[in-house]
Amino acid sequence: MSNLVYLLIAVVISVVGVLAVWYRGRPPTSPSSSIDQFSEKMRALAPQDDEPQGPSDPLRRRG
């Protein structure tokens, strides 16, 4: 085989690899993917159950 065939094989393998990486890394496009992302962000921002809560009346002074 000539050197050009080996070069073409390397190019084809590289293109297949690049396409595989691109396909795995693309953002999700399902209809519910944006809803899922929003739910994850809201869950991350929600207060945890074990965190102490503030006073029931913020204007009340201690002492």
DAGI-V352365 format. One record per residue. PSI is psi in radians with two decimals (999 if undefined). BURIAL is b if it has 24 or more other C-alpha atoms within 12 Angstrom, else e. Layout:
BEGIN
psi=PSI burial=BURIAL
psi=PSI burial=BURIAL
END
This chain:
BEGIN
psi=2.62 burial=e
psi=2.93 burial=e
psi=-0.52 burial=e
psi=-0.62 burial=e
psi=-0.76 burial=e
psi=-0.67 burial=e
psi=-0.74 burial=e
psi=-0.67 burial=e
psi=-0.75 burial=e
psi=-0.69 burial=e
psi=-0.75 burial=e
psi=-0.76 burial=e
psi=-0.72 burial=e
psi=-0.76 burial=e
psi=-0.74 burial=e
psi=-0.73 burial=e
psi=-0.76 burial=e
psi=-0.73 burial=e
psi=-0.67 burial=e
psi=-0.76 burial=e
psi=-0.73 burial=e
psi=-0.77 burial=e
psi=-0.69 burial=e
psi=-0.50 burial=e
psi=-0.05 burial=e
psi=2.65 burial=e
psi=2.62 burial=e
psi=2.52 burial=e
psi=0.27 burial=e
psi=2.76 burial=e
psi=-0.54 burial=e
psi=0.06 burial=e
psi=-0.66 burial=e
psi=-0.59 burial=e
psi=-0.72 burial=e
psi=-0.73 burial=e
psi=-0.73 burial=e
psi=-0.72 burial=e
psi=-0.70 burial=e
psi=-0.73 burial=e
psi=-0.70 burial=e
psi=-0.67 burial=e
psi=-0.63 burial=e
psi=-0.56 burial=e
psi=-0.27 burial=e
psi=2.51 burial=e
psi=2.57 burial=e
psi=2.75 burial=e
psi=-0.54 burial=e
psi=-0.03 burial=e
psi=2.44 burial=e
psi=2.47 burial=e
psi=2.70 burial=e
psi=3.05 burial=e
psi=2.66 burial=e
psi=-0.51 burial=e
psi=1.82 burial=e
psi=-0.32 burial=e
psi=-0.21 burial=e
psi=2.36 burial=e
psi=2.56 burial=e
psi=2.59 burial=e
psi=999 burial=e
END
